Amino acid sequence: MPESKKPQNQINIDLPEEIAEGTYSNLAIISHSNSEFVMDFIRMMPNVPKAKVKSRIVMTPQHAKRLLRALSDNVNKFEKQFGPISEPEQPPFPPMNFNTPTAQA
């Protein structure tokens, strides 16, 4: 497409291969100040007492609000297609053992 014919608001986004794989997280901790939101995405493993932050995302309050709307919209679309997402009652802190037996060597 010639440069003169491209839409004005088009953004070219590069997704590097190592990022495209994604990072699994089963816990998120969100904090904020008056100028930013900080989201730490953590992976907890069974019978491992120490969890690691796998990714930290920092954004402005305005971007956090847009993310909230986009995530809400996507959850609604998901539930319309696949049915309600069940939410089992959660204890105050995530379980550290995942109800699995202790590993032995």
N, C-alpha and C positions, 0 to 999 in steps of 0.2 A: 504494500500500500504506500503510495507516495506520501512524503511528509505533510504536504498541504491537505491531504484527505484524512489524516489521523484525527480521532476525537481529541479535543483540547484537554480533557480531564483524565486521560488514560495514564495509568502508572505501570511501569515495567518493574516487576518484582522478581528478584533472583532468589531461588531457594537452593542453597548449597546442599549437596548430597548428605553430609553428616548431620545437618539440621532436619532434613526431610524425613529421616528415620523416626524422629520424635523422641521424647523422653518420658518414661512412665513416672507418674506421681500418684500416690494414694493419700496424700495429705497436703493441704495448702494452708499457710498461715498468712493472713493479710493484716497489715498495719498501715497507719497513715499519719501524716503531719498536715499542717495547713497548706502545703504546696505539692504533696505527692502521695501516691499510694505505692506501697511496697508489697509484692506478692512473692512469697517463698514457696516453691513447689518441692515437696519432700517425698522421698521414697523410704518407706518403712519396710523392713524385712522380718519374717518370722524369727523369733528367738534371738534377735539382735537388739540389744538395749540402746544402741546409738543409731539414730537415723541421720541421713545426709540430705542437705539441701542440694537438689540437682539443678535448679534453675531459679534465678531471681529476676523478676520483672518489675521495673519502676516506671510509673506513668503519672501524668497529671490527673487531678480530679476530673477534669473534663473527659479525658480519654477513659478513665475508669468507669465513668457513667455510661459512655458509649459502649464499652465492653459489657457492662451489666445488661444493657438493652439488647445487644447482639446475642449474648449468651441466653438470655430469657427467650428471645425469639426462636433461637435454634432448639432449645429444650421443648418449647411448645410444638414446633414442627416435628421433632422426634417423637413426642408422645402422641401426636395425631397419627403418625405413620405406624408406630410400633406399640402403642399403648402406654399407660402410666408407668413411670419409673418408680419402683418401690423404694421406700426409705425406711429401713428397719430402725428401731429406736437405738440411739447411740449413747454410750456411756460418756461422762464428762470429758474423758481423755481417750484417745485411740488405744485399743488394746495392743500390747507389745508382743503377744505370743501368737496371735491369729488362731488361737485354739488348736494348735498343732503340737505334737509331742516334741520334746527336746531332742535335738539331733545328737547322735552318739557316733563316735568313730571307732 
